[in-house]
């Protein structure tokens, strides 16, 4: 019905930048919220940043001032600009979305995850 496709992960040196993107496709009536979570080895998945279709954002304290989330309603996509990356930002980053699916209703979806590694 709906798929989330992530891109943009990779290896970057401390202090560097990466941009993650996530595009939703399928039988979408509307997207209510989109966001990014991350999970490091041995740790629980945690919220990084979220955004509503109205543009309201929320960020985890550990990324405030470094990461910026943006939503492109026309393209059903969300991006996460990550600057001043630290080794502790290393994790698998997952896209998440609350979507109203045509003829189905409200559903929550996860992407497959993209690896971000910050290392010198």
C-alpha positions as a Markdown table, in Angstrom:
| # | Residue | x | y | z |
|---|---|---|---|---|
| 1 | Unk | 0.0 | 0.0 | 0.0 |
| 2 | Unk | 2.6 | 2.5 | 1.1 |
| 3 | Unk | 6.4 | 2.4 | 1.0 |
| 4 | Unk | 9.0 | 4.6 | 2.6 |
| 5 | Unk | 12.4 | 4.8 | 0.7 |
| 6 | Unk | 15.4 | 6.2 | 2.5 |
| 7 | Unk | 18.6 | 7.5 | 1.0 |
| 8 | Unk | 21.7 | 9.5 | 2.0 |
| 9 | Unk | 23.4 | 7.5 | 4.7 |
| 10 | Unk | 27.1 | 6.8 | 4.7 |
| 11 | Unk | 30.5 | 7.4 | 6.3 |
| 12 | Unk | 31.5 | 10.9 | 7.3 |
| 13 | Unk | 34.3 | 12.3 | 9.5 |
| 14 | Unk | 33.5 | 14.1 | 12.8 |
| 15 | Unk | 32.3 | 17.6 | 12.1 |
| 16 | Unk | 31.0 | 16.7 | 8.7 |
| 17 | Unk | 27.5 | 16.8 | 7.2 |
| 18 | Unk | 25.1 | 14.3 | 5.7 |
| 19 | Unk | 21.6 | 14.7 | 4.3 |
| 20 | Unk | 19.1 | 11.9 | 4.6 |
| 21 | Unk | 15.9 | 11.8 | 2.5 |
| 22 | Unk | 12.8 | 9.7 | 2.7 |
| 23 | Unk | 10.1 | 9.5 | 0.1 |
| 24 | Unk | 6.7 | 8.0 | 0.6 |
| 25 | Unk | 4.9 | 6.3 | -2.3 |
| 26 | Unk | 1.7 | 4.3 | -2.8 |
| 27 | Unk | -1.9 | 4.9 | -2.1 |
| 28 | Unk | -1.5 | 8.0 | -0.1 |
| 29 | Unk | -4.4 | 10.2 | 0.7 |
| 30 | Unk | -2.5 | 12.5 | 3.1 |
| 31 | Unk | 0.6 | 12.5 | 5.2 |
| 32 | Unk | 0.1 | 13.7 | 8.8 |
| 33 | Unk | 3.6 | 13.6 | 10.2 |
| 34 | Unk | 7.0 | 12.3 | 9.2 |
| 35 | Unk | 10.1 | 11.9 | 11.2 |
| 36 | Unk | 13.5 | 10.3 | 11.8 |
| 37 | Unk | 14.5 | 7.8 | 14.5 |
| 38 | Unk | 17.8 | 6.2 | 15.1 |
| 39 | Unk | 19.1 | 3.1 | 16.8 |
| 40 | Unk | 22.7 | 2.5 | 17.8 |
| 41 | Unk | 24.0 | -1.0 | 18.6 |
| 42 | Unk | 22.8 | -2.2 | 22.0 |
| 43 | Unk | 20.5 | 0.8 | 22.4 |
| 44 | Unk | 16.8 | 1.4 | 22.0 |
| 45 | Unk | 15.4 | 3.2 | 19.0 |
| 46 | Unk | 15.0 | 6.9 | 19.8 |
| 47 | Unk | 13.3 | 9.9 | 18.2 |
| 48 | Unk | 15.7 | 12.3 | 16.4 |
| 49 | Unk | 13.3 | 14.8 | 14.8 |
| 50 | Unk | 9.7 | 15.0 | 13.6 |
| 51 | Unk | 7.6 | 17.4 | 11.5 |
| 52 | Unk | 3.9 | 17.8 | 10.8 |
| 53 | Unk | 2.3 | 18.6 | 7.5 |
| 54 | Unk | 1.7 | 22.0 | 8.9 |
| 55 | Unk | 5.4 | 22.5 | 9.5 |
| 56 | Unk | 5.6 | 22.1 | 13.2 |
| 57 | Unk | 8.9 | 20.5 | 14.2 |
| 58 | Unk | 10.3 | 18.8 | 17.3 |
| 59 | Unk | 13.9 | 17.7 | 17.9 |
| 60 | Unk | 15.7 | 15.6 | 20.4 |
| 61 | Unk | 17.9 | 17.7 | 22.7 |
| 62 | Unk | 21.0 | 15.9 | 21.4 |
| 63 | Unk | 20.5 | 17.2 | 17.9 |
| 64 | Unk | 19.1 | 20.7 | 18.5 |
| 65 | Unk | 21.2 | 23.3 | 16.6 |
| 66 | Unk | 22.9 | 20.7 | 14.5 |
| 67 | Unk | 20.1 | 18.9 | 12.6 |
| 68 | Unk | 17.2 | 20.3 | 10.5 |
| 69 | Unk | 14.2 | 18.5 | 9.4 |
| 70 | Unk | 12.1 | 19.6 | 6.4 |
| 71 | Unk | 9.0 | 18.3 | 4.7 |
| 72 | Unk | 8.1 | 18.6 | 1.0 |
| 73 | Unk | 4.4 | 18.0 | 0.9 |
| 74 | Unk | 4.2 | 18.0 | -2.9 |
| 75 | Unk | 6.8 | 15.2 | -3.1 |
| 76 | Unk | 5.6 | 13.3 | 0.0 |
| 77 | Unk | 9.2 | 13.4 | 1.3 |
| 78 | Unk | 11.1 | 14.4 | 4.3 |
| 79 | Unk | 14.8 | 15.4 | 4.7 |
| 80 | Unk | 17.1 | 15.5 | 7.6 |
| 81 | Unk | 20.1 | 17.8 | 7.2 |
| 82 | Unk | 22.8 | 16.7 | 9.7 |
| 83 | Unk | 25.6 | 19.1 | 10.5 |
| 84 | Unk | 28.5 | 19.0 | 13.0 |
| 85 | Unk | 28.2 | 15.2 | 13.2 |
| 86 | Unk | 29.7 | 13.4 | 16.2 |
| 87 | Unk | 30.8 | 9.8 | 16.6 |
| 88 | Unk | 27.9 | 9.3 | 18.9 |
| 89 | Unk | 25.5 | 10.1 | 16.1 |
| 90 | Unk | 26.5 | 6.7 | 14.5 |
| 91 | Unk | 23.4 | 4.6 | 14.2 |
| 92 | Unk | 20.9 | 3.2 | 11.8 |
| 93 | Unk | 18.5 | 6.0 | 10.9 |
| 94 | Unk | 14.8 | 5.1 | 10.2 |
| 95 | Unk | 12.2 | 7.1 | 8.5 |
| 96 | Unk | 8.7 | 7.0 | 10.1 |
| 97 | Unk | 5.4 | 8.4 | 8.8 |
| 98 | Unk | 1.8 | 8.7 | 9.9 |
| 99 | Unk | -0.2 | 8.4 | 6.7 |
| 100 | Unk | -3.8 | 8.3 | 5.8 |
| 101 | Unk | -4.0 | 5.5 | 3.2 |
| 102 | Unk | -6.7 | 5.6 | 0.5 |
| 103 | Unk | -9.6 | 3.4 | 1.4 |
| 104 | Unk | -7.8 | 2.1 | 4.4 |
| 105 | Unk | -7.4 | 4.9 | 6.9 |
| 106 | Unk | -4.6 | 6.0 | 9.3 |
| 107 | Unk | -1.5 | 3.9 | 9.3 |
| 108 | Unk | 2.1 | 4.2 | 10.7 |
| 109 | Unk | 5.0 | 3.1 | 8.5 |
| 110 | Unk | 8.7 | 2.6 | 8.9 |
| 111 | Unk | 11.5 | 2.7 | 6.3 |
| 112 | Unk | 14.1 | 0.0 | 6.1 |
| 113 | Unk | 16.8 | 2.1 | 7.7 |
| 114 | Unk | 20.0 | 3.7 | 6.5 |
| 115 | Unk | 23.4 | 3.5 | 8.2 |
| 116 | Unk | 25.2 | 6.6 | 9.3 |
| 117 | Unk | 28.7 | 6.2 | 10.5 |
| 118 | Unk | 30.7 | 9.1 | 11.9 |
| 119 | Unk | 34.4 | 8.2 | 12.3 |
| 120 | Unk | 37.8 | 9.4 | 11.4 |
